[in-house]
Amino acid sequence: MQTRDRSATSPQVRELVLPNSGYCAAYSELGEGLPLLFLHGFMGTHANWMPLAEALSDRFRCISLDLLGFGQSSKPDITYDIASQVAFVNEFVETLGVESFAISGHSFGGWVASAYGLAHPKQLSHLILCAPAGIRDDEFCGRYTFMRPLVWPTPLVDWILAIARWGAQSIGKQDSVEWLSWVRRELMAQPVARQFLLSRDRPEDAIDTVEEEIHALRIPTLVLAGECDDTIPLWHCETYRDRIPNAHLQILSGAGHALPMNHWQEMVPCIVDFLDSSQ
């Protein structure tokens, strides 16, 4: 097992070279006890989980992973799909020597986590899905069609955004333009999000595999939803709750979509109670 500690940039970030694929898996690790693997969402990294991981590290071994194509993990020139993410996660935990663990996934990471549970059920002790993606919803996916020009590989897009930024100041819309500029930077740096947005292997095209099979999960499952989430509709979370036998849904009052970053304090007792009660 080959590891490298990136202490020069962040003492908590490690890189694990996976022997079979040759990919590099970037991750952080805190605490001891039951291993709890965190998977981030689209345009996220392992760092999104740090406040929650620090709060739980006195009880659990918190491992936060950059998924394949995200953050500091490898970004190979491949077709990214859920199966490739599941294979990456599985090789990571095997190389790390983790045999039984709980997994918590946010948004896209929740989709990967549920697919991992279907592929490797004997390795999971618990499944925690935080505003999980992975439910077919053509209206939901269509909301992001307008973002496709943001991944065009031409400086013309940057010039247009620069002009828009200048003009937006006079009408009080600079926050919207800054958000679009941030999204473009992230999409250009993250091949997975870019590919899912543009290719035919979009979530709406591949989603049925998970949605149609999650009834087969027999892993203790907690679904966390934000009451005010405007990214993942509540009925998506309810679908996971209804189709996974004995799954429990907990709605966080007043919470938006960014649960691990902005609502980790409310998540802590939910996760601790769930893991303690289903040991």
Salt bridges, closest charged atoms under 4 A:
GLU15 OE1 - ARG4 NH2 2.65
GLU15 OE2 - ARG6 NH1 2.70
GLU29 OE1 - ARG14 NH1 3.59
GLU29 OE2 - ARG61 NE 2.63
ASP66 OD1 - HIS46 ND1 3.01
ASP137 OD2 - HIS236 NE2 2.91
ASP138 OD1 - ARG136 NH1 3.60
ASP158 OD1 - ARG184 NE 2.82
GLU178 OE2 - ARG165 NE 2.90
GLU204 OE2 - ARG202 NH1 2.78
ASP205 OD2 - ARG202 NE 3.52
ASP208 OD1 - ARG136 NE 2.94
GLU211 OE2 - ARG243 NH1 3.66
ASP229 OD2 - HIS257 ND1 2.83
ASP242 OD1 - ARG241 NE 2.47
GLU266 OE2 - HIS263 ND1 3.22
ASP276 OD1 - ARG59 NH2 2.57
